[in-house]
Amino acid sequence: MPGKLVYLVRLWGRIETTIVGAALLISTLAAFSAVLLRFIFHVTLWEMFPAEHYPFLFCVLLGAAIASRMKLHIRIEVVDSILRSRPVLSRIVRSIMLGLAFIAACLFTYLSYGFMTWAWDSGQTDTILKWFNLGIVKSLPFVMGLLSSISFGVYWVESVFELRNLARGLQQSD
């Protein structure tokens, strides 16, 4: 893989990990604050639910991409364990699976874009926070889909370069 591409993949990995870490921290602090408010001060703030829920969704979507990159995703582990004796076939299947995950993330992004534009155009507000436009909340799945599409795309391209290098190495050894 070209040097600049390796640098960009590593940079994206750091950015992605930072986003997931920040989202997990926000979600955890919001949940902890809600518990403290409810059980110590006897105050229930329903507004805390979106602050817990949406950052956690960021963790789930981007965490799947991170797990795929680190070969820790359940599907990748199953393929690697079944095809352990055939490493070339294992890398081909892994690359195909990352490509399918990229396509699925792009489809999710496309559908969430339509949902986001509908929410902005409808002018609806949140049932709890009457002043809060639902377009803001419905934009988050689009942002999450976009980030996971970028992640899966980057790791798919990386796996394709690995396959290309592997094929070149096999040709040179023949």
N, C-alpha and C positions, 0 to 999 in steps of 0.2 A: 504494500500500500504506500502511495506517495507520502513523503514526510509531512507536508502541510495538512493532508487529510488525517493523518494520525494525530497531529496536534489538535485539529478541529474536533475529532471524535473524543479525545481526552477532555478538551475544554467543555464540550457539550455534556459529558458525563459528570463533570464537576458542577456545572450549572444545574443539571437535572437533580443531582443528589442534594444540592443546596435548597432547591425548591421543595423537594420532598421533606427534607429535614425541617424547614421553616413551617411547612403546612402541618406536619405532625406536631410540632411544638405549639402552634396556634390552636389546633384541635384539642390537644391535651390540656392546655391552659384554660381554654373555654369550658371544657367539661369539668375540670377541677373547680373553676370559679362557680359554675352552676351548682355543683354539689355543695360547696361551702355556703353559697347564698341560700340554698334551699334548707339545709339541715342545721345551720348555725344561726342564720338571721331570719329564717322562715319566710323568705322572699323567693318567689318563683318568677324567673325571667324567661319567658318563652323566646325572647330575642336571641338567647344563647344557642338555640338549636341550629340555626343556619351557620353560626360561627364554629360549631363543632362538626357539622355535616359536610359542608363543601370542602374545607381543607382535607378532611379524611378522604373524600373522593379523589382529590389530587393525589394523595398518597397511593390509593389503589391503582389508578390508571398509570401513573408514572412508575410506581413500584413494579408493575408487570413488565414494563420495558427494562427497568434496571435488572430485574431478576433474569430476563431473557439475555441481556448482555453478559451477565455474570454466570450464565448457564445454570441458574438455580431455579428456573421456572419448571413446574412439574412436568409439562410436556417435553421440555428439552431433556430433563433427567431420564424420562422413560425412553426416549429415542436413544440417548447416549448409552443407557444400560442394555438395551436390546441389540444395538448395533456396535457394541464395544469392539468386537473382533473385526469390524469393517469400518475403519475411521473415515475413509473417503465418502462412503455412502451415508455415514452419520452426518458429516458436514453438509452434504447435499440436502438431506432431509431437513436439517436445522435451518439452512438457508431458505428452503421452501416455506418452512413454518414461519420464519421471520417475515418473509414476503407476504404470506397470508395475514399475519398480524398487522402488517403495515396497511394492507388493503382494508382490513376491518376497521382500523383506526381512522383511515381516510373516510370510509363510509359513515362512521359515527360522527366525524367532524362535519361532513356534509349535512347529515340529518339534524345535528344539533344547531347548525347555522340556520336552517329553516325554522327550527323551533325558536331560536333566539330572535330572529327578525319578526316572527309572529308576535312574540311577547312584547317587543319594543313597540310594534305598531298597535297592539291592542289597548295599551294604556292602563292595563290592570295593575292594581297594587296588592301588596302582601296582605293576607288576612289578619296578621298580628300587627305588623307595622304598617298602618294605613297610608303613610306617606312614602313608603319604599316601593319604587317602581319594580315590577317583576322582570322587566327587561334586564336589569342589572344581574339579578339572580340567574336568569336563564342564559346569560352570557357565559357563565362559568363553565357549563358543560362544553361549550364551543372552545373555550380557551384550553380546557383539559384535553379535549380531543385533538386540538392543534398541537399541543406539546407532546402528546403520546404519538401522534403521527410523525412528528419530527424525530422522536426517539427511535421508534421502530424503523423509520426510513434510514436513519444514520446507521443503526446496527445491521440492517439488512444489506446496505451497501458495503459495510465492513466485512460481512460474511461472504459476499460475492467476491470481494478482493482476495479474501483468504482462499476461496475456491480457485480463483484464477492463479494465484501463486502456487497452490498445491498442484494444479494441472501443469504449470510450467516446470515445477520440480520433477514431476513424474515423467514429462517428456524429455527432460535433460538426462534423467537417469537411464532412459532406454537406449 
